[in-house]
Amino acid sequence: VQLVESGGGLVQAGGSLRLSCAASTKIFSINDMGWYRQAPGKQRELVAALTAGGSTNYADSVKGRFAIWRDNAKNTVYLQINSLKPEDTAVYYCTTYGVGYDYWGQGTQVTVSS
């Protein structure tokens, strides 16, 4: 399984971006998946999760600003990020996982200028 993220970039504070994660197989329709981010010098953290059943969960720091959803027909999961803050600057990764395995993309950089 290959995951390819896209949509990152440089944006001013208050702006928006939509990140995409395309899978090489129809795995998102049957697997849980998540978006993580890692800022320089910090640990990787979960920002949004989406179960195969459609339940979502968000980190407190992004609630109300981030939204995760998937398009099974396109084998793609999205992360809409609004009202960006400088502290959202990080490399964003998507992952899909099951019992005993996980797959990760290469990451996409999001940089928010103040």
N, C-alpha and C positions, 0 to 999 in steps of 0.2 A: 504494500500500500504506500503510495506517495501522496503527500500533502503539500500543496503549494500555496503560500500566502501571497497576497498582493493588496495594494491599496494604501500602503503607508506613504508618509511624506512629511514635509515641513508645513506647519500650519500655525497661524496666530492663535493666541489664547482666545477662547470663545468660539472657535471654529469647529468644524465637523469633518469627520472622515468615515468612510465605509471600508472596512477590511473584508477581504474574501479569502476563503480557504477552499481550494478545489481538491477533491480526492480522485485518485485514479480508479477507484472502484466504488460500488454502491454501498459503501460502508456506513455512511452517516445515517442511513434510514434504519439501521439495526443497532447502532452503537451509541453510547454516550459520547459526548465530545465537549471540549472546553477551549477557551482562549486564556492563555497565560501571558504575562509580560515580565520582562526583566530589565530593570534600570541599572545603569552603571554602579557597580559596588554593592548592589542589593541582590537578595535572593529572588528567584523566580516565584511569582505569585499568581494564583488563580484570580481572574477578573470576572469570568462568566462561564457558566456551564449549562449544557442542554442535554437532557436525557433522551434516550430513544423514544420515550413516551411523550416527550414534548414539555416536560417540566424544566423551568429555568431557575438559576440561582446566580446571584451577583455578589461581588465583594461590596462591603459597605461603602467603600470609597468611590464606587462607580454607580451605585443605585440611582436610578432616575436619569442617568446620562448615557448609559450604555444599553444596547439591546442586542440579543443574540437570537438568530433564527436560522433555519436551513431550508434549502430548496432541494428536495430529494431528486427531482427530475434532472437537476444540473449537478448533482453530487457536490454541492457547495454549501458551506456554512458561512454566515456573515456576522460581522460585529459592527454595528453602527455606534459611533462614538461622537457624542455631542458635547457642547459646552466644555471644550478641551481646556485643560489647565497645564501649566508647565510641568507639574508633577506627574502628568500622564506620559511624559517622555520616556520611552522604553522601546525595546524590541518586543514585538507582539508575536506570539507563537500559537498555532492551533495544534490540538492533539485530539486523538480519538483512542479509546482504550476499552479493554475488556479484562477478563480474568487472566492474569499472567502476561499481558502484553500491552504495549502502547506504541503509538506511532506519532511522530512529530514532524512538523514542517520546519523549514529553514529560518523562518522568522521574517518579519517586515518591520522596518524602523519607523517609528512615529516620533516626531520632534515637534514640540510645542514651544513657540517663542512668546515671550511676555511682552 
